[in-house]
Amino acid sequence: MLLARKGYKVLLVDRSKFPSEIAHGHFIHRQGPKLLARWRLLDKIVESNCPPVLTQTTDYGDFPLIGRTLMMEGVAFGYAPRRSVLDNILIDAAIDAGAELREGFCVEDFLSEDNRLTGIRGKSNRGGSVVTERALITIGADGRRSHLARAVRAQVYQSTQTFTCWYFSYWSDVPNDGLEIYLRQRRVIFAFPTNHKMFSIFIGWPIEDFYRVRSDIAGNFMRVLELVPPLAERVRIGRREERFYGTGDVPNFFRKPYGPGWALVGDAGCHKDPFTALGICDAFRDAELLANAADEGLSGKRLIEDAMSDYEKRRNEASAIDYQRNIDFARFKPLPPETYQLRAALRGNQKDTNRFIMATEGIIPQEEFFNPENLSRIMEDAGSAGLETAGVVRSL
């Protein structure tokens, strides 16, 4: 979409046919909503019966800390469209911008000349003759098991093992109030509203529990919900509308995202455990970084190697802190004492609770909240003492 809007001739191929549902998390926050608004797509998300998420509840075993009316300039802090809805909106926007779509098309091989990727070879899933298509750049947005990444042997770095396993499903008629996050006994619950008044519930366990959980998904799922009795009671009111989906295949890694004639974006270039739900919003960010870099290189404004190197650098710098923080969460490392101290100080202080969440979500600059003067004021107002503000900044 972004490259077509810049005037490039773009061919989009996908082995799936749309609309299709993908069994992945789909909560969009951080920079995601702002990018959708900038691309003039956010209204279409809302029109799809996907409610804006304006409330966030976090409960780390201490108490529910609730932020309310979390929005800036008409953009809510979060939205959670089902993937069939989101993908269709993005595809339609790409076609409207001038891209050609071939769905149900399987890429069988990649073309190269003089160690440079020059295009693809493939055919329709329904058969027919093999066709070749040549391009100045071939971009793989084909997930953590990227066909393109394997073909070009893209270097993997900063990789870790899988730390968690996940199961999720959808319920109707469950009273809910925005995004809810609960930590209990080395389990995590994420719950949020999505299209058509459905309520999504995701639960993560340590990876060593995967086979035990899989042996009785429904039973193990409900046992975790029972650790938060008010949530379990609301879920019992409703009705599960779909089967359980799940995976134990959520490694963490960076891949070299470019080379002669090729590039990677989204999970193909950097994959993270879903613990902090950064997949889609980071993919949006990196798509824009890559589109701008490709434009600079293809238009001759810069050497393409320099532009693409800058893309990798900017992606890694934007991801570094969240990447490590996400791994710490996925390992269920105990939260720092400063985290609980600040949460306790914010209890009953709606204005500063809202600003705390808005800062962590990037809605307002982090330094507006996480500075020694502001943190000291909050602690003094709460009548607390002994909070190491430097520790709070590091831990949050």
PyMOL commands that set and color helices and strands:
alter all, ss='L'
color gray80, all
select helices_A, chain A and resi 2-5+32-38+42-47+83-96+147-152+195-197+207-215+217-225+229-237+266-268+274-276+279-298+304-330+337-346+350-360+366-369+372-382+389-395
alter helices_A, ss='H'
color red, helices_A
select strands_A, chain A and resi 11-14+56-59+65-67+71-72+75-76+100-103+105-113+116-124+131-134+138-140+156-160+164-172+179-184+187-193+199-206+239-240+245-247+252-255+258-259+262-264+270-271
alter strands_A, ss='S'
color yellow, strands_A
deselect
rebuild
show_as cartoon
